[in-house]
Amino acid sequence: VIETPKPYLSSITFRRQTMGMERKFKYRRNLNGAGNGKNKDRQPLIVQGHWWSKSLFLILLGLGPLALSFIENDGLPTNAATSGTQLHRDLQRDENLQARRYSNMRRLGSPDVSDMDMRNAIEFVAKRKAAYYKKGRSHQWPLRGIGYLSEHQNMVLTAVVPGLGRNNVLSGLNKVSIYDAQNTKRKDCDLLTVWVRVSGPEIFAGSAKSVKNHDSDYCHWEFSFDLRAAGTYKVDAKVLVWNGRSDQVDPQNMTIIHDNKVPAKSYSSHIGFPGFNMKKSAEFMCSEVCTRVSNCKYWSTPAIHYVDHEGCELYFDEKFESNVTQPFQYYFPEVGALPVDTSYVAGTLAHGVPHGNTTMRYLGCGWSFWLSSVSPCLSAEDDDSVHLQKSHFELKAPGTVKRHLVDSLCDIKVHEPTDKGRWVTKPYPSSKKCPEKVEVNLGQYSKLKYYTNMLQHIGDKPSCWYRENITSLVGKCHTGGCGMVRANSWHSSLQKQQKWYGMWQNDKCEYLELLDTELQYCIDQRQIVSIQTEGGGNSVARYIGDYIQQRLAHVKLFDAQKKQTPKDETLNVTLHVWNTTGLMTTGSRDQWRAVLENKQRPEPWEERYWVETMYITSERMPYVTAAKAEMINQDAYDALKPLGYHKISAFDMSAAWSYDSATEMDGIHIIGPPMKMIVTKLFHFLCKDHLVH
């Protein structure tokens, strides 16, 4: 639950302020004139009182020497410089005490991380906290990212990357280790999902794993990778979800009333927020938010002062200007202090009490169905990032791969269940080697038609297909209001590459890149009459289907009617893309297992494949997380493999691109390199045993 910290000194009063953010939602004006939305007095949050009370307040915040920069000059005594010197001495003394505290922690069995590492991490978090206070957004600091972890979990993360100190980086197994500098005796590391990416000549990405410390029951996190290619690498690490595997919520068993008889008069205050893309399952989303927000007693949807039928209204037994309601007071804060007008409630579609079960918590700065409007990050670069002691390292000498460890071609039964590998980048080919032919038939591709500079697949040069202009893969808003997400999205160094070229490589085998002539031969030999995706309207399925159609643009499927071939001698190929996000949102784990186990067995003339759920870095819908995606992928494998389906691994492949090639910046629709590799794998497994070598 959210418990916004109370003021540190009860004698200090605060001036309520409205966050100056762009308002793109229609507002229904209150009849008595309140809520006109002008909010002219947007002054920063300041501490009222004498200069010494301001200084003391900031010291108590733990901001260290940064406190001096926040003391206003108005009313300072003439000996302010002397007072400042004394403050520095006091702060230095506190730092020395902290250093001794860290040394004691290490002697008690904390991980191998230096005192300086710990201090730097705590200073990094303190600076981000100071930025929120300086902007008058102190009430937002605990809502997401490293602020949530610091305030609610007593956690400050620091990462140790290869080559830190005087050690040279060697090829082979390396790791990024992440520790809690605030509490070295953690036993709950498995509750936190941390995304890590190591990018350079090779790209590795995924979730850091919870591991035990040396000779103790305490834990930290590690992301391991097998480094082979020499060059400079960059490390990124972002916190994603707390308790992301939680599966105790069953929307079908919630108390939801579908009428407009909201018991608003039973509660002393209320506040609404517009939400973001909440038109589907809004009642479940509002029940979830009310459960997460401390002291929320009741909810209704849509928010009563917004006429676009999105958002939630939350009801409290406490004063309107409490620490709990402050984060929601952005658009028209004065309306929450007024009684609920019954004419507004008439538009209510659903209402109820919070479901009250254990919940998860999305931490990232990406798309969130409620935090994107309630609490956008000040810095998408920093506010959900693990502090890195250094962000780059270099491998000077390349590693070697023992050929006897690499099979000739990837086998779907042997290699695809895990598909451990890496993205291997290569020099961008010249236009002579790979002609810059822009796709001209985009009109036939329902989803890819928005990407006007997409390159064609060249039949006799299939590897040219893996060229990408990464900058063109993001920023396409097909959902109203997603410009708000774009403005608060992280733009990594990888996303800025206009000429990227590379391919996914399994650690122990190779994938075929088929010429059009080879693919045509395979289709004819296997008498393939159809190759289709099936996803029940799933937009990810439509994207993959468009890439398949692009790949098949210059080959022809087998004409059974012309050849007078019986149906049982032909082959229908279906690539299933299950709507697993819907299953994660609206059903329990037992329910989605039952859905998967009841899938139809393939007929003798069919081959059925399914694509794993990709690596999710958003909260577009509640409980749709990377941690839950891992669970449902395993459940799908356990249910579908005995039925005769074949898996196309995508989770590990897509982790490197979830921030950089997800359309609408939603962390779900990950196009570009991962989808091209899904198509490459499909045709590899279809054809590898049916080509003449």
Secondary structure as the mmCIF struct_conf table of DSSP 4:
data_model
#
loop_
_struct_conf.conf_type_id
_struct_conf.id
_struct_conf.beg_label_comp_id
_struct_conf.beg_label_asym_id
_struct_conf.beg_label_seq_id
_struct_conf.end_label_comp_id
_struct_conf.end_label_asym_id
_struct_conf.end_label_seq_id
STRN STRN1 ILE A 2 ILE A 2
HELX_LH_PP_P HELX_LH_PP_P1 THR A 4 PRO A 7
BEND BEND1 TYR A 8 TYR A 8
TURN_TY1_P TURN_TY1_P1 SER A 10 SER A 11
STRN STRN2 PHE A 14 PHE A 14
BEND BEND2 PHE A 25 PHE A 25
TURN_TY1_P TURN_TY1_P2 LEU A 31 ASN A 32
BEND BEND3 GLY A 33 GLY A 33
BEND BEND4 GLY A 37 GLY A 37
HELX_LH_PP_P HELX_LH_PP_P2 GLN A 43 LEU A 45
STRN STRN3 VAL A 47 VAL A 47
BEND BEND5 GLY A 49 GLY A 49
HELX_RH_AL_P HELX_RH_AL_P1 TRP A 51 LEU A 60
TURN_TY1_P TURN_TY1_P3 LEU A 61 GLY A 62
HELX_RH_3T_P HELX_RH_3T_P1 GLY A 64 PHE A 70
BEND BEND6 ILE A 71 ILE A 71
BEND BEND7 ASN A 73 ASN A 73
TURN_TY1_P TURN_TY1_P4 ASP A 74 GLY A 75
TURN_TY1_P TURN_TY1_P5 THR A 78 ASN A 79
HELX_RH_AL_P HELX_RH_AL_P2 ALA A 80 ARG A 107
TURN_TY1_P TURN_TY1_P6 LEU A 108 GLY A 109
BEND BEND8 ASP A 112 ASP A 112
HELX_RH_AL_P HELX_RH_AL_P3 ASP A 115 LYS A 134
TURN_TY1_P TURN_TY1_P7 LYS A 135 GLY A 136
HELX_RH_3T_P HELX_RH_3T_P2 SER A 138 LEU A 143
BEND BEND9 ARG A 144 ARG A 144
HELX_RH_AL_P HELX_RH_AL_P4 GLY A 145 HIS A 152
BEND BEND10 GLN A 153 GLN A 153
STRN STRN4 LEU A 157 VAL A 160
TURN_TY1_P TURN_TY1_P8 PRO A 162 GLY A 163
TURN_TY1_P TURN_TY1_P9 GLY A 165 ARG A 166
HELX_LH_PP_P HELX_LH_PP_P3 ASN A 167 VAL A 169
BEND BEND11 SER A 171 SER A 171
STRN STRN5 GLY A 172 ASP A 180
BEND BEND12 ALA A 181 GLN A 182
TURN_TY1_P TURN_TY1_P10 THR A 184 LYS A 185
BEND BEND13 LYS A 187 LYS A 187
HELX_RH_3T_P HELX_RH_3T_P3 CYS A 189 LEU A 191
STRN STRN6 LEU A 192 SER A 199
BEND BEND14 GLY A 200 PRO A 201
STRN STRN7 GLU A 202 SER A 207
HELX_LH_PP_P HELX_LH_PP_P4 ALA A 208 ALA A 208
STRN STRN8 LYS A 209 LYS A 212
HELX_LH_PP_P HELX_LH_PP_P5 ASN A 213 ASN A 213
TURN_TY1_P TURN_TY1_P11 HIS A 214 ASP A 215
BEND BEND15 SER A 216 ASP A 217
STRN STRN9 CYS A 219 LEU A 227
BEND BEND16 ALA A 229 ALA A 229
STRN STRN10 GLY A 231 TRP A 242
BEND BEND17 ASN A 243 ASN A 243
TURN_TY1_P TURN_TY1_P12 GLY A 244 ARG A 245
HELX_RH_3T_P HELX_RH_3T_P4 PRO A 251 ASN A 253
BEND BEND18 MET A 254 MET A 254
STRN STRN11 ILE A 257 ILE A 257
BEND BEND19 ASP A 259 ASN A 260
HELX_RH_3T_P HELX_RH_3T_P5 ALA A 264 SER A 266
BEND BEND20 TYR A 267 SER A 268
STRN STRN12 SER A 269 PHE A 273
BEND BEND21 PHE A 276 ASN A 277
BEND BEND22 LYS A 279 SER A 281
HELX_RH_AL_P HELX_RH_AL_P5 ALA A 282 ARG A 292
STRN STRN13 VAL A 293 VAL A 293
TURN_TY1_P TURN_TY1_P13 SER A 294 ASN A 295
STRN STRN14 CYS A 296 THR A 301
BEND BEND23 PRO A 302 PRO A 302
TURN_TY1_P TURN_TY1_P14 ILE A 304 HIS A 305
TURN_TY1_P TURN_TY1_P15 VAL A 307 ASP A 308
BEND BEND24 HIS A 309 HIS A 309
BEND BEND25 GLY A 311 GLY A 311
STRN STRN15 CYS A 312 PHE A 316
BEND BEND26 ASP A 317 GLU A 318
TURN_TY1_P TURN_TY1_P16 PHE A 320 GLU A 321
BEND BEND27 SER A 322 SER A 322
TURN_TY1_P TURN_TY1_P17 ASN A 323 THR A 325
HELX_RH_3T_P HELX_RH_3T_P6 GLN A 326 PHE A 328
BEND BEND28 TYR A 330 PHE A 332
HELX_RH_3T_P HELX_RH_3T_P7 PRO A 333 ALA A 337
BEND BEND29 LEU A 338 LEU A 338
HELX_LH_PP_P HELX_LH_PP_P6 PRO A 339 ASP A 341
HELX_RH_AL_P HELX_RH_AL_P6 THR A 342 VAL A 345
TURN_TY1_P TURN_TY1_P18 ALA A 346 GLY A 347
STRN STRN16 ALA A 350 GLY A 352
BEND BEND30 ASN A 357 ASN A 357
STRN STRN17 ARG A 361 TYR A 362
BEND BEND31 GLY A 364 GLY A 366
STRN STRN18 SER A 368 SER A 368
TURN_TY1_P TURN_TY1_P19 PHE A 369 TRP A 370
HELX_RH_AL_P HELX_RH_AL_P7 LEU A 371 VAL A 374
BEND BEND32 LEU A 378 LEU A 378
TURN_TY1_P TURN_TY1_P20 ALA A 380 ASP A 384
STRN STRN19 SER A 385 SER A 385
HELX_LH_PP_P HELX_LH_PP_P7 VAL A 386 VAL A 386
STRN STRN20 HIS A 387 LEU A 388
BEND BEND33 GLN A 389 GLN A 389
BEND BEND34 SER A 391 SER A 391
STRN STRN21 HIS A 392 LEU A 395
BEND BEND35 ALA A 397 ALA A 397
HELX_RH_3T_P HELX_RH_3T_P8 ARG A 403 LEU A 405
BEND BEND36 VAL A 406 VAL A 406
BEND BEND37 SER A 408 LEU A 409
TURN_TY1_P TURN_TY1_P21 ILE A 412 THR A 418
STRN STRN22 GLY A 421 THR A 425
HELX_LH_PP_P HELX_LH_PP_P8 PRO A 427 SER A 430
TURN_TY1_P TURN_TY1_P22 SER A 431 LYS A 433
BEND BEND38 CYS A 434 CYS A 434
STRN STRN23 VAL A 438 VAL A 438
HELX_RH_3T_P HELX_RH_3T_P9 LEU A 442 GLN A 444
TURN_TY1_P TURN_TY1_P23 SER A 446 LYS A 447
HELX_RH_3T_P HELX_RH_3T_P10 LEU A 448 TYR A 450
TURN_TY1_P TURN_TY1_P24 THR A 452 ASN A 453
HELX_LH_PP_P HELX_LH_PP_P9 MET A 454 MET A 454
STRN STRN24 LEU A 455 LEU A 455
HELX_LH_PP_P HELX_LH_PP_P10 GLN A 456 ILE A 458
TURN_TY1_P TURN_TY1_P25 GLY A 459 ASP A 460
HELX_RH_3T_P HELX_RH_3T_P11 PRO A 462 TYR A 466
STRN STRN25 ARG A 467 GLU A 468
HELX_RH_3T_P HELX_RH_3T_P12 ILE A 470 SER A 472
BEND BEND39 LEU A 473 VAL A 474
BEND BEND40 THR A 479 THR A 479
TURN_TY1_P TURN_TY1_P26 GLY A 480 CYS A 482
HELX_RH_AL_P HELX_RH_AL_P8 GLY A 483 ALA A 487
TURN_TY1_P TURN_TY1_P27 ASN A 488 ASN A 488
TURN_TY1_P TURN_TY1_P28 SER A 493 SER A 493
HELX_RH_3T_P HELX_RH_3T_P13 LEU A 494 LYS A 496
BEND BEND41 GLN A 498 LYS A 499
STRN STRN26 TRP A 500 ASN A 506
BEND BEND42 ASP A 507 LYS A 508
HELX_RH_AL_P HELX_RH_AL_P9 ASP A 516 ARG A 526
TURN_TY1_P TURN_TY1_P29 GLN A 527 GLN A 527
STRN STRN27 ILE A 528 GLU A 534
TURN_TY1_P TURN_TY1_P30 GLY A 536 GLY A 537
HELX_RH_AL_P HELX_RH_AL_P10 SER A 539 ARG A 551
TURN_TY1_P TURN_TY1_P31 LEU A 552 HIS A 554
HELX_RH_AL_P HELX_RH_AL_P11 ALA A 560 LYS A 563
TURN_TY1_P TURN_TY1_P32 GLN A 564 GLN A 564
HELX_RH_3T_P HELX_RH_3T_P14 LYS A 567 GLU A 569
BEND BEND43 THR A 570 THR A 570
STRN STRN28 LEU A 571 HIS A 576
HELX_RH_AL_P HELX_RH_AL_P12 THR A 580 THR A 586
BEND BEND44 GLY A 587 GLY A 587
HELX_RH_AL_P HELX_RH_AL_P13 ARG A 589 GLU A 597
TURN_TY1_P TURN_TY1_P33 ASN A 598 ASN A 598
HELX_LH_PP_P HELX_LH_PP_P11 LYS A 599 GLU A 603
TURN_TY1_P TURN_TY1_P34 PRO A 604 TRP A 605
STRN STRN29 GLU A 606 VAL A 611
HELX_LH_PP_P HELX_LH_PP_P12 GLU A 612 THR A 613
BEND BEND45 SER A 618 SER A 618
STRN STRN30 GLU A 619 GLU A 619
BEND BEND46 ARG A 620 MET A 621
TURN_TY1_P TURN_TY1_P35 PRO A 622 TYR A 623
HELX_RH_AL_P HELX_RH_AL_P14 ALA A 626 LEU A 640
HELX_RH_3T_P HELX_RH_3T_P15 LYS A 641 LEU A 643
TURN_TY1_P TURN_TY1_P36 GLY A 644 GLY A 644
STRN STRN31 HIS A 646 ILE A 648
HELX_RH_AL_P HELX_RH_AL_P15 PHE A 651 SER A 654
TURN_TY1_P TURN_TY1_P37 ALA A 655 ASP A 660
BEND BEND47 SER A 661 SER A 661
STRN STRN32 ALA A 662 ALA A 662
HELX_RH_3T_P HELX_RH_3T_P16 THR A 663 MET A 665
BEND BEND48 GLY A 667 ILE A 668
STRN STRN33 ILE A 670 ILE A 670
BEND BEND49 GLY A 672 GLY A 672
HELX_RH_AL_P HELX_RH_AL_P16 PRO A 673 CYS A 687
TURN_TY1_P TURN_TY1_P38 LYS A 688 ASP A 689
BEND BEND50 HIS A 690 LEU A 691
#
